Amino acid sequence: MCSLTNLTPENRSARVQQSTMSGVSAALQYTPPVYRETQGCSFIEFYAYDPEMGNMRRKRIKTNRIKGVLKRRQYVRDLIKRICEQLHRGWNPWIAGKTQ
């Protein structure tokens, strides 16, 4: 029987971290946040490394609740600055969400 099918979630994530956390993937932990406006939705998106899954996952923050285009864009500029600073300091949205 294949030993990979009997891995518990803890063992599987440890094995994935060993194999994927080498070279460039060890250095690339996130992508810079980007503001996107579509016809019905506006949001900030970025990718961050999810250690549980062993790959990069997209994080979206919707900004539709901010009324007025100018107010929304100002809010987005400030939020992107804060997110960039936090990501640079090592913050991870996937780990932070589980501890709160």
C-alpha positions in Angstrom: 0.0 0.0 0.0 1.2 3.5 -0.8 2.4 5.3 2.3 1.3 8.7 1.0 -2.4 7.8 1.3 -2.1 7.1 5.0 -0.6 10.5 6.0 -2.4 12.5 8.6 -3.0 16.2 7.9 -0.1 17.1 10.2 2.4 14.7 8.5 1.2 15.7 5.0 1.8 19.4 5.7 5.2 18.7 7.1 6.1 16.7 4.0 4.8 19.4 1.7 6.8 22.1 3.5 10.0 20.1 3.2 9.5 19.6 -0.6 8.2 23.0 -1.6 10.1 25.3 0.8 13.3 25.2 -1.2 14.9 27.7 -3.6 12.6 30.4 -5.0 9.5 29.2 -3.3 11.1 29.8 0.1 11.8 33.4 -0.8 8.4 34.1 -2.4 5.9 34.3 0.4 3.5 36.8 -1.0 2.7 39.1 -4.0 2.0 42.8 -3.6 -1.7 43.8 -3.2 -3.5 45.1 -6.3 -6.7 47.0 -6.6 -9.2 45.7 -9.1 -12.5 47.2 -10.3 -14.9 45.2 -12.3 -18.4 46.1 -13.4 -20.1 44.9 -10.3 -17.4 44.6 -7.7 -14.2 46.3 -6.5 -11.6 44.5 -4.4 -8.0 44.3 -3.3 -6.3 41.0 -4.1 -3.0 39.4 -3.3 -1.4 36.0 -3.0 0.1 34.7 0.2 1.8 31.4 1.0 -0.6 29.0 2.9 1.6 26.6 4.9 -1.3 24.2 5.5 -1.9 23.7 1.7 1.7 24.2 0.7 1.1 26.7 -2.0 0.1 30.3 -2.7 -3.6 31.2 -2.1 -5.4 34.3 -3.3 -6.8 36.6 -0.7 -9.5 39.1 -1.7 -10.8 42.0 0.3 -14.0 43.5 -1.1 -14.4 47.3 -0.9 -17.9 47.7 -2.3 -19.2 48.9 1.1 -17.3 52.2 0.8 -19.7 54.6 -0.9 -18.3 57.1 -3.4 -15.5 56.4 -5.9 -13.1 58.9 -4.4 -13.6 57.8 -0.8 -13.2 54.1 -1.9 -10.0 54.8 -3.8 -8.5 56.7 -0.9 -9.4 53.9 1.5 -7.9 51.4 -0.8 -4.6 53.3 -1.1 -4.3 53.4 2.7 -5.3 49.8 3.1 -2.8 48.6 0.5 0.0 50.5 2.3 -0.9 48.8 5.6 -1.2 45.4 4.0 2.2 45.8 2.3 3.9 46.8 5.6 2.3 43.9 7.4 3.3 41.4 4.7 6.8 42.7 4.7 7.0 42.2 8.5 6.0 38.6 8.1 2.2 38.7 8.7 0.3 35.9 7.0 -3.5 36.2 6.5 -4.0 32.4 6.6 -2.1 32.0 9.9 -3.6 35.1 11.5 -7.1 34.1 10.7 -6.8 30.8 12.7 -5.3 32.4 15.8 -7.9 35.1 16.2 
